[in-house]
Amino acid sequence: MTRRRWLLFAPLCVLLAGALLIWYGLRPSSPPGPLVAAPPSVAPSSEAPEPSPSVFEDGPVSADPSSARSSVPSVPSKGNGKFDYAASGGERVGTAGHLVHYVVATEQGSGVDPQVFADAVQHTLGDSRSWIAGGRFSFQRVPAGSASELTVHLATPSTTDTMCAQRGVRTKGEVSCRGGRDVIINLKRWLLAVAWYPSVAEYRNMVVNHEVGHFVGNGHAVCPRNGALAPVMARQSFGLEGCVANAWPYPDGKTFVTGPPAPR
């Protein structure tokens, strides 16, 4: 190669060498791998995370809103006015006083088996705090068709109104009554009780004792003073008047809880 040609080719070699050095300097130090999308960046936030769709301020709830009401029984407002009677009798409860033979019936369409209702009534009347504690009355459930002097009915609100009106009592679909030889327990109150009562079970004890209390000769009473036990003959289905809910005529098994007579 002549000197003149070298002088022309040398600058081109320098430029080529510089380009190669620059290219190697820009290459990644690690070998290329599969292309994976990087996760999106999340900006920091001072806000609390969104609550779960099934959790609200009142606490966890079911995904099915209707299930929150599943424990509240459905109350049929009307039956067919016909009654099924408990077929079996029961043992005598109480050992002294006049023996009251009674039968128990539930309205068709109420959804309550007459035997189940009969057992509940007997459980209440057989408690040592019920009317048997006074020694004036004892009770015995007898089978359907037997001679009896009292019938305890469980009836839908509409039938309760009809039966009670025939006996001179207005119940307006809400409460129970006694007329003559019949006690009529309102199905609505039997299933739901009232908001101010401790439990449905205690309300049931109260309403049986209250209505049977009328049958054995007791009138209505009122709360004697704030904080006292309510007389079982007080109208506790309408309110407590400052008294404490009480389902029993003899709460300690000995002493009858009374109060001033209700104004007529």
Secondary structure, DSSP 8 states (H G I E B T S, - for coil): --HHHHHHHHHHHHHHHHHHHHHHHHS-SS---------------SS-----TTEETTEE--SSGGGGGTTS----S---S-EEE-------B-SSSEEEEEEEEEETTS---HHHHHHHHHHHHTSTTSGGGGSSEEEEE--TTS--SEEEEEE-HHHHHHHHHHTT---TTT--EEETTEEEEEHHHHHH--TTSS-HHHHHHHHHHHHHHHHTT---B---STTSB--TTB-TTT--TTSB----SSTTSS------B---
